[in-house]
């Protein structure tokens, strides 16, 4: 089973506190904000992969979790074992 955390603040918190738990971070294409730049900067410093995808792809990742995901354009996939 794959576990996801989504939304700026939840992803940022796990990135700061437990980065080894994160496998990859997906960010919505076209998303521009200071928070996004902060998240990308911290992820790169921690050596975590980042992928940019259309927002619809992020919705698809979360379709089995919630019918209308509110991910704010940020989704982190957690490692199965860490």
C-alpha atoms as a printed R data frame, in Angstrom:
   type eleno elety resid chain resno       x      y       z
1  ATOM     1    CA   UNK     A     1   0.000  0.000   0.000
2  ATOM     2    CA   UNK     A     2   1.277  3.447  -0.924
3  ATOM     3    CA   UNK     A     3   0.847  6.272   1.566
4  ATOM     4    CA   UNK     A     4   0.582  9.917   0.631
5  ATOM     5    CA   UNK     A     5   0.650 13.186   2.540
6  ATOM     6    CA   UNK     A     6  -0.758 16.191   0.751
7  ATOM     7    CA   UNK     A     7  -1.060 19.947   1.186
8  ATOM     8    CA   UNK     A     8   1.711 22.491   1.678
9  ATOM     9    CA   UNK     A     9   1.903 22.511   5.468
10 ATOM    10    CA   UNK     A    10   1.706 18.727   6.069
11 ATOM    11    CA   UNK     A    11   4.349 18.048   3.391
12 ATOM    12    CA   UNK     A    12   6.579 20.850   4.672
13 ATOM    13    CA   UNK     A    13   6.358 19.546   8.251
14 ATOM    14    CA   UNK     A    14   7.329 15.981   7.375
15 ATOM    15    CA   UNK     A    15  10.043 17.323   5.098
16 ATOM    16    CA   UNK     A    16  11.557 19.283   7.985
17 ATOM    17    CA   UNK     A    17  11.070 16.665  10.725
18 ATOM    18    CA   UNK     A    18  11.313 13.242   9.020
19 ATOM    19    CA   UNK     A    19  12.723 13.656   5.498
20 ATOM    20    CA   UNK     A    20  13.860 10.019   5.374
21 ATOM    21    CA   UNK     A    21  10.212  8.969   5.281
22 ATOM    22    CA   UNK     A    22   9.631 10.730   1.940
23 ATOM    23    CA   UNK     A    23  10.168  8.853  -1.306
24 ATOM    24    CA   UNK     A    24   9.267 11.640  -3.747
25 ATOM    25    CA   UNK     A    25   7.398 14.936  -3.840
26 ATOM    26    CA   UNK     A    26   4.979 15.756  -6.661
27 ATOM    27    CA   UNK     A    27   4.247 19.404  -7.405
28 ATOM    28    CA   UNK     A    28   1.549 20.711  -9.729
29 ATOM    29    CA   UNK     A    29   2.794 22.259 -12.949
30 ATOM    30    CA   UNK     A    30   2.283 26.022 -13.043
31 ATOM    31    CA   UNK     A    31   2.232 26.359  -9.266
32 ATOM    32    CA   UNK     A    32   4.071 29.531  -8.298
33 ATOM    33    CA   UNK     A    33   4.513 30.767  -4.772
34 ATOM    34    CA   UNK     A    34   7.128 31.492  -2.153
35 ATOM    35    CA   UNK     A    35   5.990 28.365  -0.275
36 ATOM    36    CA   UNK     A    36   6.639 26.238  -3.361
37 ATOM    37    CA   UNK     A    37  10.177 27.630  -3.681
38 ATOM    38    CA   UNK     A    38  10.803 27.004   0.014
39 ATOM    39    CA   UNK     A    39   9.561 23.422  -0.276
40 ATOM    40    CA   UNK     A    40  11.707 22.745  -3.377
41 ATOM    41    CA   UNK     A    41  14.780 24.262  -1.729
42 ATOM    42    CA   UNK     A    42  14.444 22.155   1.431
43 ATOM    43    CA   UNK     A    43  13.730 18.984  -0.576
44 ATOM    44    CA   UNK     A    44  16.825 19.503  -2.720
45 ATOM    45    CA   UNK     A    45  18.948 20.117   0.386
46 ATOM    46    CA   UNK     A    46  17.659 16.835   1.837
47 ATOM    47    CA   UNK     A    47  18.240 14.938  -1.439
48 ATOM    48    CA   UNK     A    48  14.563 14.208  -2.100
49 ATOM    49    CA   UNK     A    49  13.355 13.810  -5.686
50 ATOM    50    CA   UNK     A    50  10.811 16.287  -6.986
51 ATOM    51    CA   UNK     A    51   8.571 15.736 -10.015
52 ATOM    52    CA   UNK     A    52   6.400 18.357 -11.691
53 ATOM    53    CA   UNK     A    53   3.086 17.102 -13.118
54 ATOM    54    CA   UNK     A    54  -0.225 18.572 -14.242
55 ATOM    55    CA   UNK     A    55  -2.648 19.025 -11.341
56 ATOM    56    CA   UNK     A    56  -4.955 16.313 -12.756
57 ATOM    57    CA   UNK     A    57  -2.176 13.755 -12.200
58 ATOM    58    CA   UNK     A    58  -1.987 14.693  -8.523
59 ATOM    59    CA   UNK     A    59  -5.776 14.291  -8.285
60 ATOM    60    CA   UNK     A    60  -5.385 10.812  -9.807
61 ATOM    61    CA   UNK     A    61  -2.765  9.809  -7.217
62 ATOM    62    CA   UNK     A    62  -5.244 10.566  -4.445
63 ATOM    63    CA   UNK     A    63  -8.427  9.250  -6.085
64 ATOM    64    CA   UNK     A    64  -8.603  6.187  -3.797
65 ATOM    65    CA   UNK     A    65  -8.111  8.309  -0.691
66 ATOM    66    CA   UNK     A    66 -10.690 11.009  -1.271
67 ATOM    67    CA   UNK     A    67 -13.100 11.817  -4.107
68 ATOM    68    CA   UNK     A    68 -12.212 15.530  -4.129
69 ATOM    69    CA   UNK     A    69  -8.607 15.907  -3.002
70 ATOM    70    CA   UNK     A    70  -7.500 19.301  -1.710
71 ATOM    71    CA   UNK     A    71  -3.764 18.922  -2.127
72 ATOM    72    CA   UNK     A    72  -2.878 22.560  -2.909
73 ATOM    73    CA   UNK     A    73  -0.657 21.257  -5.702
74 ATOM    74    CA   UNK     A    74   1.701 19.328  -3.391
75 ATOM    75    CA   UNK     A    75   1.749 15.574  -2.701
76 ATOM    76    CA   UNK     A    76   4.484 13.540  -0.974
77 ATOM    77    CA   UNK     A    77   4.689  9.780  -1.432
78 ATOM    78    CA   UNK     A    78   6.065  8.084   1.650
79 ATOM    79    CA   UNK     A    79   8.504  5.211   1.601
80 ATOM    80    CA   UNK     A    80   7.108  1.835   2.525
81 ATOM    81    CA   UNK     A    81  10.136  1.092   4.714
82 ATOM    82    CA   UNK     A    82  12.421  3.699   6.206
